[in-house]
Every structure is written in C-alpha cells, then in structure tokens.
Amino acid sequence: MTVRGIGFDLVCVSEFAEQLAHPGTTMLKNFTVGERRYCSDVTDDPARHYAARWAAKEALIKAWSGSRFAQPVQMPDVRYDQIEVVNDNWGRPSIVVKGDIAGYIGDAAIHVSLTHDGDMAGAFVIIEDP
C-alpha cells in the first residue's frame, strides 16, 4: 500500500467548549447523531471528545488536500457531517466517510489516531491507496 496523504490537527478543548456553549451555535450540526451520542455518553466532559473528533475531521481534509498537491481543489464545500468518527467495542476510533467525500476518497484506507492531554485534543490521519 502507498500513503496518499497525511494530516494532523490540534484543538484547544476550552475554546471548543466555549464555541459549543455559545447561544445559537450550529457547531453540533457538524457531528453525526452517533458522534453526539458517543460524546454525551462517554464522559462528563463531552467537549474533549468533540474537540478530538473535530481535529480528526480537519486532519482528514488536510490529508486529502495534501494528496492532491498542485492539482485543482476537489472538495470546495466540505460537509463535516459526512465525516464520522466511530469507535469499536474497545473504544478504538475509525473514520467513516459518506456522501460527496466518500466519492472523492473512494476505496482508500483511512487510519486515525486521537489524543487528548490537558486542554488540547489532536488527531493524526493517514490515507492509503488500496
């Protein structure tokens, strides 16, 4: 297999929590029902998990963009709810893409690693050709 692209993103959890708490925010629309359920159920601090998932979505976009260096933009309007971070029964994360984004990425393998430490959450994504 060949690495097509890599991406990394880092998010400040407290700033992300403020954004989620802001009256009239539409930020939660960027997360799927499954992500919202997971973040609400897993801990008393959902912002940590939302921030890590946001970082994963951004890291995926960066990995895809990096794979298209010197080529025209292919994802002009990203719908973040088409990128879903799911967890298996042991809590290990994976990314599932839907809609237009799935069409762009095709059958490439997506690998993700999430982390949180203190007030920071981050994600690293690798996209591999099949």
Backbone as a printed PyTorch tensor [residue, N CA C, xyz], in Angstrom:
tensor([[[  0.8330,  -1.1860,   0.0000],
         [  0.0000,   0.0000,   0.0000],
         [  0.8780,   1.2500,   0.0000]],

        [[  0.3560,   2.3010,  -0.6100],
         [  1.0650,   3.5630,  -0.7200],
         [  0.3370,   4.6450,   0.0560]],

        [[  1.0770,   5.4160,   0.8330],
         [  0.4740,   6.5370,   1.5490],
         [  0.1040,   7.6080,   0.5400]],

        [[ -1.1540,   7.9930,   0.5580],
         [ -1.6380,   9.0430,  -0.3500],
         [ -1.5300,  10.4120,   0.3060]],

        [[ -1.7990,  10.4850,   1.6090],
         [ -1.7300,  11.7660,   2.2930],
         [ -1.7320,  11.5940,   3.7960]],

        [[ -1.1810,  12.5820,   4.5040],
         [ -1.2040,  12.5960,   5.9640],
         [ -1.7380,  13.9490,   6.4180]],

        [[ -2.3920,  13.9570,   7.5600],
         [ -2.9120,  15.1980,   8.1070],
         [ -2.8860,  15.1720,   9.6190]],

        [[ -2.7360,  16.3420,  10.2060],
         [ -2.7010,  16.4830,  11.6630],
         [ -3.4530,  17.7480,  12.0330]],

        [[ -4.1800,  17.7010,  13.1420],
         [ -4.8330,  18.9060,  13.6340],
         [ -4.8510,  18.8800,  15.1540]],

        [[ -4.7920,  20.0700,  15.7360],
         [ -4.7640,  20.2470,  17.1820],
         [ -5.8320,  21.2680,  17.5560]],

        [[ -6.6140,  20.9820,  18.6050],
         [ -7.7330,  21.8360,  19.0050],
         [ -7.6300,  22.1310,  20.4960]],

        [[ -7.8650,  23.3760,  20.8670],
         [ -7.9190,  23.7720,  22.2740],
         [ -9.3040,  23.4050,  22.8130]],

        [[ -9.3470,  22.5140,  23.7840],
         [-10.6190,  21.9940,  24.2930],
         [-11.4670,  23.0950,  24.9230]],

        [[-10.8630,  23.9730,  25.7380],
         [-11.6610,  25.0060,  26.4090],
         [-12.2650,  25.9790,  25.4000]],

        [[-11.5270,  26.3250,  24.3550],
         [-12.0810,  27.2110,  23.3270],
         [-13.1830,  26.5100,  22.5460]],

        [[-13.0050,  25.2140,  22.3120],
         [-14.0340,  24.4490,  21.6130],
         [-15.2920,  24.3560,  22.4790]],

        [[-15.1190,  24.1660,  23.7870],
         [-16.2560,  24.1080,  24.7120],
         [-17.0230,  25.4260,  24.7040]],

        [[-16.2980,  26.5450,  24.6670],
         [-16.9530,  27.8610,  24.5910],
         [-17.7820,  27.9880,  23.3170]],

        [[-17.2310,  27.5050,  22.2220],
         [-17.9560,  27.5650,  20.9550],
         [-19.2200,  26.7070,  21.0090]],

        [[-19.1300,  25.5380,  21.6150],
         [-20.3000,  24.6650,  21.7410],
         [-21.3680,  25.2920,  22.6300]],

        [[-20.9380,  26.0340,  23.6490],
         [-21.8690,  26.6310,  24.6040],
         [-22.4400,  27.9650,  24.1370]],

        [[-21.9000,  28.5300,  23.0920],
         [-22.3400,  29.8380,  22.6020],
         [-23.8000,  29.7730,  22.1680]],

        [[-24.6500,  30.6930,  22.6530],
         [-26.0660,  30.6850,  22.2770],
         [-26.2390,  30.7830,  20.7560]],

        [[-27.0740,  29.9160,  20.2340],
         [-27.3640,  29.9270,  18.8060],
         [-26.3290,  29.2220,  17.9420]],

        [[-25.3490,  28.5640,  18.5670],
         [-24.3130,  27.8910,  17.7790],
         [-24.9120,  26.7800,  16.9110]],

        [[-24.3250,  26.5990,  15.7690],
         [-24.7280,  25.4970,  14.8880],
         [-23.6280,  24.4440,  14.8200]],

        [[-22.6310,  24.5590,  15.6880],
         [-21.4790,  23.6610,  15.6590],
         [-21.8750,  22.1870,  15.7420]],

        [[-22.8790,  21.8490,  16.5460],
         [-23.2390,  20.4390,  16.7050],
         [-23.7680,  19.8230,  15.4170]],

        [[-24.2220,  20.6410,  14.4670],
         [-24.6980,  20.1130,  13.1860],
         [-23.5680,  19.4830,  12.3790]],

        [[-22.3290,  19.7960,  12.7420],
         [-21.1790,  19.2220,  12.0570],
         [-20.8560,  17.8070,  12.5130]],

        [[-21.5780,  17.3340,  13.5250],
         [-21.3580,  15.9960,  14.0720],
         [-22.5830,  15.1300,  13.8040]],

        [[-22.3350,  13.8610,  13.5480],
         [-23.4330,  12.9300,  13.2990],
         [-24.1480,  12.6040,  14.6050]],

        [[-25.3110,  11.9970,  14.4890],
         [-26.0640,  11.5690,  15.6670],
         [-25.2210,  10.6140,  16.5060]],

        [[-24.5260,   9.7010,  15.8480],
         [-23.6690,   8.7510,  16.5650],
         [-22.5440,   9.4360,  17.3230]],

        [[-21.9350,  10.4410,  16.7170],
         [-20.8680,  11.1790,  17.4060],
         [-21.4240,  11.9410,  18.6000]],

        [[-22.5710,  12.5600,  18.4320],
         [-23.1670,  13.3080,  19.5430],
         [-23.5310,  12.3620,  20.6850]],

        [[-24.0460,  11.1950,  20.3590],
         [-24.3930,  10.2150,  21.3900],
         [-23.1320,   9.7580,  22.1190]],

        [[-22.0900,   9.4270,  21.3820],
         [-20.8460,   8.9590,  21.9910],
         [-20.2670,  10.0210,  22.9200]],

        [[-20.1660,  11.2530,  22.4540],
         [-19.5590,  12.3190,  23.2490],
         [-20.3590,  12.6200,  24.5080]],

        [[-21.6620,  12.4880,  24.4330],
         [-22.5090,  12.7560,  25.5980],
         [-22.4680,  11.6160,  26.5990]],

        [[-22.3360,  10.3830,  26.1040],
         [-22.4090,   9.2130,  26.9800],
         [-21.0830,   8.8230,  27.6140]],

        [[-19.9600,   9.1490,  26.9600],
         [-18.6890,   8.5950,  27.3690],
         [-18.0760,   9.2930,  28.5900]],

        [[-18.4610,  10.5240,  28.8490],
         [-17.7800,  11.2630,  29.9190],
         [-18.6170,  12.4400,  30.3960]],

        [[-18.1930,  13.0290,  31.5010],
         [-18.8510,  14.2460,  31.9760],
         [-18.2470,  15.4890,  31.3200]],

        [[-17.2660,  15.3050,  30.4260],
         [-16.6420,  16.4120,  29.7020],
         [-16.7090,  16.1400,  28.1940]],

        [[-17.9040,  16.2490,  27.5990],
         [-18.0530,  15.9280,  26.1780],
         [-17.1930,  16.7900,  25.2590]],

        [[-16.8630,  18.0120,  25.6600],
         [-16.0880,  18.9040,  24.7920],
         [-14.7450,  18.2860,  24.4060]],

        [[-14.1290,  17.5120,  25.2980],
         [-12.8550,  16.8480,  24.9830],
         [-13.0010,  15.9080,  23.8000]],

        [[-14.1080,  15.1820,  23.7890],
         [-14.3190,  14.1990,  22.7310],
         [-14.7980,  14.8610,  21.4380]],

        [[-15.6140,  15.8940,  21.5700],
         [-15.9980,  16.6640,  20.3760],
         [-14.7560,  17.3030,  19.7480]],

        [[-13.8840,  17.8590,  20.5580],
         [-12.6790,  18.5200,  20.0430],
         [-11.7880,  17.5220,  19.3020]],

        [[-11.6280,  16.3250,  19.8460],
         [-10.8100,  15.3030,  19.1810],
         [-11.4450,  14.8940,  17.8520]],

        [[-12.7650,  14.7890,  17.8200],
         [-13.4430,  14.4300,  16.5720],
         [-13.3440,  15.5550,  15.5430]],

        [[-13.4270,  16.7840,  16.0110],
         [-13.2510,  17.9180,  15.0990],
         [-11.8360,  17.8860,  14.5160]],

        [[-10.8480,  17.6180,  15.3690],
         [ -9.4710,  17.5310,  14.8980],
         [ -9.3220,  16.4250,  13.8530]],

        [[-10.0090,  15.3000,  14.0580],
         [ -9.9420,  14.1910,  13.0920],
         [-10.5430,  14.5940,  11.7540]],

        [[-11.6450,  15.3090,  11.7820],
         [-12.2800,  15.7650,  10.5380],
         [-11.3490,  16.7110,   9.7850]],

        [[-10.7440,  17.6410,  10.5200],
         [ -9.8110,  18.5830,   9.9110],
         [ -8.5620,  17.8580,   9.3970]],

        [[ -8.0590,  16.8940,  10.1640],
         [ -6.8750,  16.1510,   9.7440],
         [ -7.1590,  15.3410,   8.4730]],

        [[ -8.3630,  14.7960,   8.3600],
         [ -8.7260,  14.0630,   7.1400],
         [ -8.7220,  14.9990,   5.9360]],

        [[ -9.2870,  16.1800,   6.0970],
         [ -9.3180,  17.1490,   4.9950],
         [ -7.8910,  17.5500,   4.6040]],

        [[ -7.0370,  17.7450,   5.6070],
         [ -5.6350,  18.0890,   5.3240],
         [ -4.9170,  16.9410,   4.6150]],

        [[ -5.1740,  15.7170,   5.0420],
         [ -4.5530,  14.5580,   4.3910],
         [ -5.0020,  14.4600,   2.9430]],

        [[ -6.2790,  14.6650,   2.7050],
         [ -6.7870,  14.5960,   1.3330],
         [ -6.2190,  15.7370,   0.4950]],

        [[ -6.2020,  16.9410,   1.0480],
         [ -5.6550,  18.0910,   0.3150],
         [ -4.1850,  17.8800,  -0.0130]],

        [[ -3.4380,  17.3500,   0.9570],
         [ -2.0260,  17.0770,   0.7220],
         [ -1.8010,  16.0470,  -0.3640]],

        [[ -2.7450,  15.1280,  -0.5160],
         [ -2.6100,  14.0960,  -1.5450],
         [ -2.8350,  14.6600,  -2.9370]],

        [[ -3.3840,  15.8620,  -3.0230],
         [ -3.7150,  16.4760,  -4.3060],
         [ -2.8340,  17.6890,  -4.5910]],

        [[ -1.6350,  17.7000,  -4.0290],
         [ -0.7140,  18.8170,  -4.1970],
         [ -0.5650,  19.1800,  -5.6770]],

        [[ -0.6720,  20.4830,  -5.9620],
         [ -0.5250,  21.0400,  -7.3190],
         [ -1.6460,  20.6100,  -8.2640]],

        [[ -2.7370,  20.1140,  -7.7140],
         [ -3.9100,  19.7510,  -8.5040],
         [ -5.0710,  20.6420,  -8.0770]],

        [[ -6.0840,  20.8010,  -8.9300],
         [ -7.2200,  21.6520,  -8.5550],
         [ -7.9260,  21.1540,  -7.2930]],

        [[ -8.5140,  22.0870,  -6.5710],
         [ -9.2830,  21.7550,  -5.3610],
         [-10.4260,  20.8190,  -5.7570]],

        [[-10.6160,  19.7730,  -4.9660],
         [-11.6640,  18.8170,  -5.2940],
         [-12.8050,  18.8510,  -4.2830]],

        [[-12.5450,  19.3180,  -3.0610],
         [-13.5770,  19.3920,  -2.0300],
         [-13.8260,  20.8560,  -1.6880]],

        [[-14.4910,  21.6200,  -2.5590],
         [-14.6630,  23.0420,  -2.2770],
         [-15.5950,  23.3240,  -1.1000]],

        [[-16.6230,  22.5260,  -0.9380],
         [-17.5880,  22.7150,   0.1440],
         [-17.6450,  21.4450,   0.9820]],

        [[-16.9350,  21.4500,   2.0840],
         [-16.8740,  20.2750,   2.9430],
         [-18.0780,  20.2580,   3.8740]],

        [[-18.7470,  19.1350,   3.9170],
         [-19.8090,  18.9130,   4.9090],
         [-19.2160,  18.0040,   5.9810]],

        [[-18.9540,  18.5880,   7.1360],
         [-18.2880,  17.8520,   8.2100],
         [-19.1210,  16.6830,   8.7130]],

        [[-20.4340,  16.7440,   8.5430],
         [-21.2610,  15.6290,   8.9910],
         [-21.1430,  14.4240,   8.0610]],

        [[-20.4110,  14.5510,   6.9450],
         [-20.1390,  13.4170,   6.0600],
         [-18.8530,  12.6870,   6.4720]],

        [[-18.1940,  13.2070,   7.4840],
         [-17.0100,  12.5680,   8.0660],
         [-17.4060,  12.1720,   9.4800]],

        [[-17.3870,  10.8810,   9.7660],
         [-17.8260,  10.4140,  11.0880],
         [-16.7250,   9.6100,  11.7650]],

        [[-16.4340,   9.9740,  12.9980],
         [-15.5100,   9.1930,  13.8150],
         [-16.3580,   8.2020,  14.6010]],

        [[-16.0700,   6.9230,  14.4050],
         [-16.7860,   5.8640,  15.1100],
         [-15.7850,   5.1150,  15.9830]],

        [[-16.3050,   4.4390,  16.9880],
         [-15.4560,   3.6450,  17.8730],
         [-15.9500,   2.2140,  17.8820]],

        [[-14.9950,   1.2790,  17.9640],
         [-15.4020,  -0.1190,  18.0780],
         [-15.7280,  -0.4260,  19.5490]],

        [[-16.0050,  -1.6770,  19.8460],
         [-16.4060,  -2.0630,  21.2040],
         [-15.3220,  -1.8210,  22.2490]],

        [[-14.0840,  -1.6340,  21.8110],
         [-12.9790,  -1.4000,  22.7350],
         [-12.5640,   0.0660,  22.7600]],

        [[-13.3140,   0.9190,  22.0630],
         [-13.0410,   2.3470,  22.0690],
         [-12.0680,   2.8280,  21.0040]],

        [[-11.5840,   1.9140,  20.1510],
         [-10.6320,   2.3110,  19.1130],
         [-11.3630,   3.0770,  18.0070]],

        [[-10.8170,   4.2320,  17.6130],
         [-11.5030,   5.0570,  16.6260],
         [-11.2080,   4.6510,  15.1840]],

        [[-12.1470,   4.9960,  14.3360],
         [-12.0080,   4.8330,  12.8950],
         [-12.8090,   5.9580,  12.2490]],

        [[-12.5370,   6.2360,  10.9830],
         [-13.2900,   7.2660,  10.2650],
         [-14.0960,   6.6120,   9.1610]],

        [[-15.3560,   7.0030,   9.0870],
         [-16.2560,   6.5830,   8.0220],
         [-16.6290,   7.8390,   7.2430]],

        [[-16.5150,   7.7820,   5.9200],
         [-16.8930,   8.9240,   5.0890],
         [-18.1340,   8.5710,   4.2880]],

        [[-18.9570,   9.5860,   4.0590],
         [-20.2320,   9.4010,   3.3640],
         [-20.3800,  10.4750,   2.3040]],

        [[-21.3760,  10.3280,   1.4630],
         [-21.7320,  11.3720,   0.5080],
         [-20.6110,  11.7260,  -0.4480]],

        [[-20.4990,  13.0210,  -0.7400],
         [-19.5090,  13.5130,  -1.7000],
         [-18.0860,  13.1520,  -1.2940]],

        [[-17.8060,  13.2240,  -0.0110],
         [-16.4490,  12.9470,   0.4590],
         [-16.0720,  11.4960,   0.1800]],

        [[-17.0130,  10.5750,   0.3560],
         [-16.7450,   9.1690,   0.0410],
         [-16.4340,   9.0200,  -1.4440]],

        [[-17.1230,   9.7940,  -2.2740],
         [-16.8550,   9.7460,  -3.7070],
         [-15.4620,  10.2310,  -4.0460]],

        [[-14.9840,  11.2460,  -3.3590],
         [-13.6400,  11.7690,  -3.6100],
         [-12.5700,  10.7720,  -3.1580]],

        [[-12.7400,  10.2340,  -1.9610],
         [-11.7080,   9.3850,  -1.3670],
         [-11.7390,   7.9740,  -1.9470]],

        [[-12.9060,   7.5280,  -2.3850],
         [-13.0170,   6.2030,  -2.9880],
         [-12.7630,   5.0920,  -1.9930]],

        [[-12.0170,   4.0840,  -2.4260],
         [-11.7880,   2.9180,  -1.5690],
         [-10.4560,   2.9790,  -0.8230]],

        [[ -9.9150,   4.1680,  -0.6680],
         [ -8.6750,   4.3350,   0.0900],
         [ -8.9080,   3.9790,   1.5560]],

        [[ -7.8830,   3.4560,   2.1910],
         [ -7.9480,   3.1550,   3.6230],
         [ -7.6470,   4.4330,   4.4030]],

        [[ -8.4160,   4.6610,   5.4680],
         [ -8.2150,   5.8250,   6.3240],
         [ -7.8350,   5.3270,   7.7150]],

        [[ -6.7050,   5.8130,   8.2140],
         [ -6.2380,   5.4610,   9.5620],
         [ -6.2770,   6.7290,  10.4080]],

        [[ -6.7210,   6.5980,  11.6700],
         [ -6.8070,   7.7700,  12.5380],
         [ -6.3100,   7.4320,  13.9400]],

        [[ -5.6730,   8.4020,  14.5440],
         [ -5.2840,   8.3140,  15.9410],
         [ -5.7440,   9.6060,  16.6190]],

        [[ -6.4400,   9.4700,  17.7450],
         [ -6.9330,  10.6160,  18.5100],
         [ -6.1760,  10.6970,  19.8320]],

        [[ -6.0510,  11.9190,  20.3530],
         [ -5.4240,  12.0890,  21.6630],
         [ -6.0100,  13.3060,  22.3540]],

        [[ -6.0000,  13.2940,  23.6930],
         [ -6.3010,  14.4840,  24.4860],
         [ -5.3300,  14.4970,  25.6490]],

        [[ -4.8450,  15.6890,  25.9340],
         [ -3.9410,  15.8670,  27.0660],
         [ -4.1530,  17.2800,  27.5800]],

        [[ -4.5580,  17.3860,  28.8310],
         [ -4.8300,  18.7030,  29.3930],
         [ -5.9080,  19.4070,  28.5940]],

        [[ -5.6000,  20.5850,  28.1070],
         [ -6.5760,  21.3970,  27.3880],
         [ -6.4700,  21.2430,  25.8720]],

        [[ -5.7450,  20.2410,  25.4140],
         [ -5.5630,  20.0580,  23.9730],
         [ -6.0940,  18.6930,  23.5340]],

        [[ -6.6380,  18.6670,  22.3100],
         [ -7.0570,  17.4260,  21.6690],
         [ -6.4860,  17.4320,  20.2670]],

        [[ -6.0680,  16.2860,  19.7940],
         [ -5.4760,  16.2280,  18.4740],
         [ -5.8110,  14.9450,  17.7490]],

        [[ -5.5460,  14.9750,  16.4450],
         [ -5.7690,  13.7910,  15.6270],
         [ -4.7430,  13.7550,  14.5030]],

        [[ -4.3640,  12.5500,  14.1460],
         [ -3.4450,  12.2820,  13.0480],
         [ -4.1470,  11.3210,  12.1070]],

        [[ -4.1550,  11.6250,  10.8030],
         [ -4.8380,  10.7920,   9.8110],
         [ -3.8690,  10.4380,   8.6950]],

        [[ -3.9300,   9.1860,   8.2700],
         [ -3.2020,   8.7300,   7.0960],
         [ -4.2190,   8.1600,   6.1140]],

        [[ -4.0970,   8.5620,   4.8520],
         [ -4.9150,   7.9810,   3.7860],
         [ -3.9880,   7.1460,   2.9260]],

        [[ -4.3850,   5.8730,   2.7190],
         [ -3.5640,   4.9340,   1.9700],
         [ -4.3180,   4.4330,   0.7510]],

        [[ -3.6150,   4.3120,  -0.3670],
         [ -4.2120,   3.6890,  -1.5430],
         [ -4.4500,   2.2200,  -1.2490]],

        [[ -5.4930,   1.6660,  -1.8400],
         [ -5.7760,   0.2290,  -1.6010],
         [ -4.7240,  -0.6760,  -2.2270]]])
